[in-house]
Amino acid sequence: MVFCECGKEAIILTSWTSRNPGRRFYACPDRGSKCRFIRWFDHKKCQRCIDIIPDLLRAKNNLEETKNNLEVKVKAEEDKVAKLKKILIYSWICFMIYVIFF
């Protein structure tokens, strides 16, 4: 176990900075505390990892955003289809009533 400077058991976090993307480190479990304890958990990444990981994260975030936008559009289209089905059923009922009584 690793303990931070304030005596608490340190937690492992992942850095997503451009200098250390994907690198894991020990940190104080109290966010916002004055304890600035940080110790690297793993070895420094190679330069290729440092170059590639931020681009991969951006691409992943763009894909997630596109997926979310598509889900919203699909939901809107499904709502339109449901509304049109109701209108179609209502129109058929009105037509049948007209045929039967007139």
DSSP file (Angstrom, degrees, kcal/mol; ACC not computed):
  #  RESIDUE AA STRUCTURE BP1 BP2  ACC     N-H-->O    O-->H-N    N-H-->O    O-->H-N    TCO  KAPPA ALPHA  PHI   PSI    X-CA   Y-CA   Z-CA
    1    1 A M              0   0    0      0, 0.0     2,-0.4     0, 0.0     8,-0.0   0.000 360.0 360.0 360.0 147.2    0.0    0.0    0.0
    2    2 A V        -     0   0    0      8,-0.3     8,-2.9     0, 0.0     2,-0.4  -0.953 360.0-159.0-116.2 133.7    1.1    3.5   -0.7
    3    3 A F  B     -A    9   0A   0     -2,-0.4     6,-0.2     6,-0.3    25,-0.1  -0.893  12.0-131.9-113.8 142.5    0.1    6.4    1.6
    4    4 A C    >   -     0   0    0      4,-2.8     3,-1.9    -2,-0.4     6,-0.0  -0.216  38.7 -89.9 -82.7 179.5    0.0   10.1    0.7
    5    5 A E  T 3  S+     0   0    0      1,-0.3    -1,-0.1     2,-0.1    -2,-0.0   0.722 125.6  57.2 -65.6 -22.3    1.5   12.9    2.8
    6    6 A C  T 3  S-     0   0    0      2,-0.1    -1,-0.3    31,-0.0     3,-0.1   0.349 119.8-106.6 -92.8   8.1   -1.7   13.3    4.8
    7    7 A G  S <  S+     0   0    0     -3,-1.9     2,-0.2     1,-0.3    -2,-0.1   0.447  78.3 125.6  89.8   0.8   -1.6    9.7    5.9
    8    8 A K  S    S-     0   0    0      1,-0.1    -4,-2.8    22,-0.0     2,-0.4  -0.593  72.5 -94.2 -92.2 156.1   -4.4    8.4    3.8
    9    9 A E  B     -A    3   0A   0     -6,-0.2    -6,-0.3    -2,-0.2    -1,-0.1  -0.533  47.2-124.3 -69.0 125.3   -4.2    5.4    1.4
   10   10 A A        -     0   0    0     -8,-2.9    -8,-0.3    -2,-0.4     2,-0.3  -0.328  19.7-140.7 -70.7 150.9   -3.4    6.8   -2.0
   11   11 A I  E     -B   27   0B   0     16,-2.7    16,-2.3    -2,-0.0     2,-0.6  -0.736  15.7-116.1-107.5 161.1   -5.6    6.0   -5.0
   12   12 A I  E     +B   26   0B   0     -2,-0.3     2,-0.2    14,-0.2    14,-0.2  -0.874  37.8 173.7-101.2 124.9   -4.5    5.2   -8.5
   13   13 A L  E     -B   25   0B   0     12,-2.9    12,-2.5    -2,-0.6     2,-0.5  -0.732  27.6-120.4-119.8 170.4   -5.7    7.7  -11.2
   14   14 A T  E     -B   24   0B   0     -2,-0.2     2,-0.3    10,-0.2    10,-0.2  -0.962  19.8-135.1-117.8 131.1   -4.9    8.0  -14.9
   15   15 A S  E     -B   23   0B   0      8,-3.5     7,-2.5    -2,-0.5     8,-0.5  -0.653  19.6-179.8 -82.5 135.5   -3.4   11.1  -16.4
   16   16 A W        +     0   0    0     -2,-0.3    -1,-0.1     5,-0.2     2,-0.1   0.026  39.6 126.4-121.3  25.3   -4.9   12.5  -19.6
   17   17 A T  S    S-     0   0    0      3,-0.4     6,-0.2     6,-0.1     3,-0.1  -0.372  73.4-113.5 -75.5 162.9   -2.6   15.4  -20.0
   18   18 A S  S    S+     0   0    0      1,-0.2    -1,-0.1     2,-0.2    35,-0.1   0.777 116.9  50.9 -69.9 -24.4   -0.7   15.8  -23.3
   19   19 A R  S    S+     0   0    0      1,-0.2    -1,-0.2     0, 0.0    31,-0.1   0.819 127.0  20.1 -79.9 -30.8    2.6   15.2  -21.6
   20   20 A N  S >  S+     0   0    0     -3,-0.1     3,-1.5     3,-0.1    -3,-0.4  -0.375  78.0 177.5-135.8  55.8    1.5   11.9  -19.8
   21   21 A P  T 3  S+     0   0    0      0, 0.0    -5,-0.2     0, 0.0    32,-0.1  -0.433  74.2   0.7 -68.6 129.9   -1.5   10.5  -21.6
   22   22 A G  T 3  S+     0   0    0     -7,-2.5     2,-0.4     1,-0.3    -6,-0.1   0.497  93.6 139.6  77.4   2.9   -2.8    7.2  -20.2
   23   23 A R  E <   -B   15   0B   0     -3,-1.5    -8,-3.5    -8,-0.5     2,-0.3  -0.658  45.0-138.5 -85.0 134.5   -0.1    7.2  -17.5
   24   24 A R  E     +B   14   0B   0     -2,-0.4    17,-2.0   -10,-0.2    18,-1.3  -0.651  25.8 173.5 -95.3 148.6   -1.3    6.0  -14.1
   25   25 A F  E     -BC  13  40B   0    -12,-2.5   -12,-2.9    15,-0.3     2,-0.3  -0.983  33.4-109.1-149.4 157.6   -0.2    7.6  -10.8
   26   26 A Y  E     +BC  12  39B   0     13,-3.8    13,-1.5    -2,-0.3     2,-0.3  -0.683  43.4 169.2 -84.1 142.4   -0.8    7.5   -7.1
   27   27 A A  E     -BC  11  38B   0    -16,-2.3   -16,-2.7    -2,-0.3    11,-0.2  -0.969  42.1 -82.7-149.0 163.2   -2.7   10.5   -5.7
   28   28 A C        -     0   0    0      9,-0.8   -18,-0.1    -2,-0.3     5,-0.1  -0.443  35.2-135.1 -64.7 137.9   -4.4   11.7   -2.5
   29   29 A P  S    S+     0   0    0      0, 0.0     2,-1.0     0, 0.0    -1,-0.1   0.693  86.4  83.9 -71.7 -16.7   -8.0   10.3   -2.3
   30   30 A D  S >  S-     0   0    0      5,-0.0     3,-1.6     2,-0.0     5,-0.1  -0.756  75.9-147.0 -91.0 103.3   -9.3   13.7   -1.1
   31   31 A R  T 3  S+     0   0    0     -2,-1.0     3,-0.1     1,-0.3     4,-0.0  -0.453  82.5  19.0 -67.7 138.9   -9.8   15.9   -4.2
   32   32 A G  T 3  S+     0   0    0      1,-0.3    -1,-0.3    -2,-0.1     2,-0.0   0.457  92.6 135.0  82.2   0.4   -9.2   19.5   -3.6
   33   33 A S    <   -     0   0    0     -3,-1.6    -1,-0.3     2,-0.2    -5,-0.1  -0.319  68.2-116.6 -76.8 167.1   -7.1   18.9   -0.5
   34   34 A K  S    S+     0   0    0     -3,-0.1     2,-0.6     2,-0.1    -1,-0.1   0.588  86.2 107.0 -79.3  -9.9   -3.8   20.7    0.1
   35   35 A C        -     0   0    0     -5,-0.1    -7,-0.2     1,-0.1    -2,-0.2  -0.604  49.4-173.7 -70.6 116.8   -2.0   17.4   -0.1
   36   36 A R        +     0   0    0     -2,-0.6     2,-0.2    -9,-0.1    -1,-0.1  -0.049  23.2 155.6-103.5  29.9   -0.2   17.4   -3.4
   37   37 A F        +     0   0    0      2,-0.0    -9,-0.8   -10,-0.0     2,-0.3  -0.396   8.0 159.9 -64.3 125.7    1.0   13.9   -3.2
   38   38 A I  E     +C   27   0B   0     -2,-0.2     2,-0.4   -11,-0.2   -11,-0.2  -0.964   8.7 167.3-146.4 130.9    1.7   12.3   -6.6
   39   39 A R  E     -C   26   0B   0    -13,-1.5   -13,-3.8    -2,-0.3     2,-0.1  -0.989  39.4-110.5-141.6 135.3    3.9    9.3   -7.4
   40   40 A W  E     -C   25   0B   0     -2,-0.4   -15,-0.3   -15,-0.3     4,-0.1  -0.419  21.1-166.1 -68.0 136.6    4.0    7.5  -10.7
   41   41 A F  S    S+     0   0    0    -17,-2.0     2,-0.2   -28,-0.2   -16,-0.2   0.791  72.2  27.9 -88.7 -36.2    2.5    4.0  -10.7
   42   42 A D  S    S-     0   0    0    -18,-1.3     2,-0.1     1,-0.1     3,-0.1  -0.606  93.3 -82.6-120.7-179.6    3.9    2.9  -14.0
   43   43 A H        -     0   0    0     -2,-0.2   -19,-0.2     1,-0.1    -1,-0.1  -0.448  57.0 -84.2 -82.6 157.7    6.8    3.7  -16.3
   44   44 A K        -     0   0    0     -2,-0.1    -1,-0.1     1,-0.1     2,-0.1  -0.321  49.9-114.2 -60.4 140.6    6.9    6.6  -18.6
   45   45 A K        -     0   0    0      1,-0.1    -1,-0.1    -3,-0.1   -22,-0.0  -0.364  31.7-101.0 -75.0 155.9    5.2    6.0  -22.0
   46   46 A C     >  -     0   0    0      1,-0.1     4,-2.0    -2,-0.1     3,-0.3  -0.312  35.0-106.5 -71.0 162.9    7.1    5.9  -25.2
   47   47 A Q  H  > S+     0   0    0      1,-0.2     4,-2.0     2,-0.2     5,-0.2   0.849 119.6  58.1 -62.3 -34.9    7.0    8.9  -27.5
   48   48 A R  H  > S+     0   0    0      2,-0.2     4,-2.4     1,-0.2    -1,-0.2   0.910 106.7  48.3 -62.4 -41.3    4.8    7.1  -30.0
   49   49 A C  H  > S+     0   0    0     -3,-0.3     4,-2.6     1,-0.2    -2,-0.2   0.920 109.5  52.6 -62.8 -43.3    2.2    6.5  -27.2
   50   50 A I  H  < S+     0   0    0     -4,-2.0    -1,-0.2     1,-0.2    -2,-0.2   0.856 114.5  43.3 -61.3 -34.9    2.4   10.2  -26.2
   51   51 A D  H  X S+     0   0    0     -4,-2.0     4,-0.5    -5,-0.2    -2,-0.2   0.863 120.6  38.6 -77.5 -37.5    1.7   11.2  -29.8
   52   52 A I  H  X S+     0   0    0     -4,-2.4     4,-2.3    -5,-0.2     3,-0.3   0.881 101.3  66.6 -86.6 -40.4   -1.0    8.7  -30.6
   53   53 A I  H  X S+     0   0    0     -4,-2.6     4,-2.6     1,-0.2     5,-0.2   0.880  99.8  50.2 -57.2 -45.8   -3.2    8.5  -27.4
   54   54 A P  H  > S+     0   0    0      0, 0.0     4,-2.3     0, 0.0    -1,-0.2   0.906 112.3  48.6 -60.7 -38.1   -4.5   12.1  -27.5
   55   55 A D  H  X S+     0   0    0     -4,-0.5     4,-2.5    -3,-0.3    -2,-0.2   0.901 111.2  50.2 -66.0 -39.7   -5.6   11.6  -31.1
   56   56 A L  H  X S+     0   0    0     -4,-2.3     4,-2.6     2,-0.2    -1,-0.2   0.904 110.4  50.0 -63.8 -40.8   -7.3    8.3  -30.3
   57   57 A L  H  X S+     0   0    0     -4,-2.6     4,-2.6    -5,-0.2    -2,-0.2   0.910 110.8  49.1 -63.7 -42.1   -9.1   10.0  -27.4
   58   58 A R  H  X S+     0   0    0     -4,-2.3     4,-2.5     2,-0.2    -2,-0.2   0.920 112.0  48.5 -62.3 -43.6  -10.3   12.8  -29.7
   59   59 A A  H  X S+     0   0    0     -4,-2.5     4,-2.4     2,-0.2    -2,-0.2   0.913 112.0  49.4 -63.2 -42.4  -11.5   10.3  -32.3
   60   60 A K  H  X S+     0   0    0     -4,-2.6     4,-2.4     2,-0.2    -2,-0.2   0.924 111.5  48.6 -62.1 -45.0  -13.3    8.3  -29.6
   61   61 A N  H  X S+     0   0    0     -4,-2.6     4,-2.3     1,-0.2    -2,-0.2   0.889 110.9  50.9 -63.4 -39.4  -15.0   11.4  -28.2
   62   62 A N  H  X S+     0   0    0     -4,-2.5     4,-2.5     2,-0.2    -1,-0.2   0.908 110.3  49.5 -64.3 -41.5  -16.0   12.4  -31.7
   63   63 A L  H  X S+     0   0    0     -4,-2.4     4,-2.7     2,-0.2    -2,-0.2   0.909 111.1  49.3 -63.5 -41.8  -17.5    9.0  -32.4
   64   64 A E  H  X S+     0   0    0     -4,-2.4     4,-2.6     2,-0.2    -2,-0.2   0.898 111.6  49.1 -64.1 -40.0  -19.4    9.1  -29.1
   65   65 A E  H  X S+     0   0    0     -4,-2.3     4,-2.4     2,-0.2    -2,-0.2   0.919 112.1  48.2 -65.2 -43.2  -20.8   12.6  -29.9
   66   66 A T  H  X S+     0   0    0     -4,-2.5     4,-2.5     2,-0.2    -2,-0.2   0.913 111.6  50.8 -61.8 -43.1  -21.8   11.4  -33.4
   67   67 A K  H  X S+     0   0    0     -4,-2.7     4,-2.5     1,-0.2    -2,-0.2   0.928 110.5  48.9 -60.3 -45.7  -23.5    8.3  -31.9
   68   68 A N  H  X S+     0   0    0     -4,-2.6     4,-1.9     1,-0.2    -1,-0.2   0.903 111.4  49.6 -62.3 -41.3  -25.4   10.5  -29.4
   69   69 A N  H  X S+     0   0    0     -4,-2.4     4,-2.1     1,-0.2    -1,-0.2   0.907 111.6  48.8 -64.0 -41.2  -26.5   12.9  -32.1
   70   70 A L  H  X S+     0   0    0     -4,-2.5     4,-3.0     1,-0.2    -2,-0.2   0.889 108.2  54.0 -65.8 -38.9  -27.7    9.9  -34.2
   71   71 A E  H  X S+     0   0    0     -4,-2.5     4,-2.3     2,-0.2    -1,-0.2   0.894 108.9  49.2 -61.9 -39.1  -29.6    8.5  -31.3
   72   72 A V  H  X S+     0   0    0     -4,-1.9     4,-2.1     2,-0.2    -2,-0.2   0.919 112.7  47.3 -65.2 -43.6  -31.4   11.8  -30.8
   73   73 A K  H  X S+     0   0    0     -4,-2.1     4,-2.3     2,-0.2    -2,-0.2   0.906 111.6  50.4 -64.9 -41.7  -32.3   11.9  -34.5
   74   74 A V  H  X S+     0   0    0     -4,-3.0     4,-2.7     1,-0.2    -1,-0.2   0.918 109.9  50.7 -62.6 -43.0  -33.5    8.2  -34.5
   75   75 A K  H  X S+     0   0    0     -4,-2.3     4,-2.2     2,-0.2    -1,-0.2   0.904 110.0  50.1 -61.0 -42.3  -35.7    8.9  -31.4
   76   76 A A  H  X S+     0   0    0     -4,-2.1     4,-1.9     2,-0.2    -1,-0.2   0.908 112.1  47.6 -63.5 -41.7  -37.2   11.9  -33.2
   77   77 A E  H  X S+     0   0    0     -4,-2.3     4,-2.4     2,-0.2    -2,-0.2   0.891 109.9  52.5 -67.3 -38.9  -37.9    9.8  -36.3
   78   78 A E  H  X S+     0   0    0     -4,-2.7     4,-2.4     1,-0.2    -1,-0.2   0.893 108.4  51.3 -62.6 -38.9  -39.4    7.1  -34.2
   79   79 A D  H  X S+     0   0    0     -4,-2.2     4,-2.2     2,-0.2    -1,-0.2   0.898 109.6  50.1 -63.5 -40.4  -41.7    9.6  -32.5
   80   80 A K  H  X S+     0   0    0     -4,-1.9     4,-2.6     2,-0.2    -2,-0.2   0.920 110.3  49.7 -63.2 -43.8  -42.8   10.8  -36.0
   81   81 A V  H  X S+     0   0    0     -4,-2.4     4,-2.4     1,-0.2    -2,-0.2   0.915 110.4  50.1 -62.0 -43.8  -43.5    7.3  -37.1
   82   82 A A  H  X S+     0   0    0     -4,-2.4     4,-2.0     1,-0.2    -1,-0.2   0.906 111.6  48.8 -62.1 -41.2  -45.6    6.6  -34.0
   83   83 A K  H  X S+     0   0    0     -4,-2.2     4,-2.2     1,-0.2    -2,-0.2   0.918 111.2  49.3 -65.1 -43.3  -47.6    9.8  -34.6
   84   84 A L  H  X S+     0   0    0     -4,-2.6     4,-2.6     1,-0.2    -2,-0.2   0.867 108.4  54.0 -65.0 -36.0  -48.2    8.9  -38.2
   85   85 A K  H  X S+     0   0    0     -4,-2.4     4,-2.6     2,-0.2    -1,-0.2   0.918 108.8  48.9 -62.8 -42.7  -49.4    5.4  -37.2
   86   86 A K  H  X S+     0   0    0     -4,-2.0     4,-2.6     2,-0.2    -2,-0.2   0.914 111.8  48.8 -62.8 -42.6  -51.9    7.0  -34.8
   87   87 A I  H  X S+     0   0    0     -4,-2.2     4,-2.6     2,-0.2    -2,-0.2   0.912 111.5  50.1 -63.7 -42.0  -53.1    9.3  -37.5
   88   88 A L  H  X S+     0   0    0     -4,-2.6     4,-2.2     2,-0.2    -2,-0.2   0.927 112.1  46.6 -62.4 -45.7  -53.4    6.4  -40.0
   89   89 A I  H  X S+     0   0    0     -4,-2.6     4,-2.4     1,-0.2    -2,-0.2   0.926 113.1  49.6 -62.8 -44.5  -55.4    4.3  -37.5
   90   90 A Y  H  X S+     0   0    0     -4,-2.6     4,-2.4     1,-0.2    -2,-0.2   0.908 110.4  50.4 -61.4 -42.0  -57.7    7.3  -36.6
   91   91 A S  H  X S+     0   0    0     -4,-2.6     4,-2.4     1,-0.2    -1,-0.2   0.884 110.3  49.8 -65.8 -37.5  -58.3    8.0  -40.3
   92   92 A W  H  X S+     0   0    0     -4,-2.2     4,-2.7     2,-0.2    -1,-0.2   0.895 110.3  50.4 -67.2 -39.9  -59.2    4.3  -41.0
   93   93 A I  H  X S+     0   0    0     -4,-2.4     4,-2.3     2,-0.2    -2,-0.2   0.936 112.0  47.3 -62.4 -45.4  -61.6    4.3  -38.0
   94   94 A C  H  X S+     0   0    0     -4,-2.4     4,-2.4     1,-0.2    -2,-0.2   0.906 112.0  51.0 -62.3 -41.4  -63.2    7.5  -39.4
   95   95 A F  H  X S+     0   0    0     -4,-2.4     4,-2.6     2,-0.2    -2,-0.2   0.921 110.2  48.8 -61.6 -45.2  -63.4    5.9  -42.8
   96   96 A M  H  X S+     0   0    0     -4,-2.7     4,-2.5     2,-0.2    -2,-0.2   0.897 111.0  50.3 -63.0 -41.0  -65.1    2.8  -41.5
   97   97 A I  H  X S+     0   0    0     -4,-2.3     4,-2.4     2,-0.2     5,-0.2   0.922 111.4  49.0 -62.7 -43.3  -67.6    4.8  -39.5
   98   98 A Y  H  X S+     0   0    0     -4,-2.4     4,-1.8     1,-0.2    -2,-0.2   0.921 112.5  47.4 -61.8 -44.8  -68.4    6.8  -42.7
   99   99 A V  H  < S+     0   0    0     -4,-2.6    -2,-0.2     1,-0.2    -1,-0.2   0.902 114.8  46.2 -64.8 -41.6  -68.8    3.7  -44.8
  100  100 A I  H  < S+     0   0    0     -4,-2.5    -2,-0.2     1,-0.2    -1,-0.2   0.904 122.0  32.8 -69.7 -42.4  -71.0    2.0  -42.2
  101  101 A F  H  <        0   0    0     -4,-2.4    -1,-0.2    -5,-0.2    -2,-0.2   0.576 360.0 360.0 -96.3 -10.9  -73.4    4.9  -41.5
  102  102 A F     <        0   0    0     -4,-1.8    -3,-0.2    -5,-0.2    -2,-0.2   0.414 360.0 360.0-123.2 360.0  -73.5    6.7  -44.8
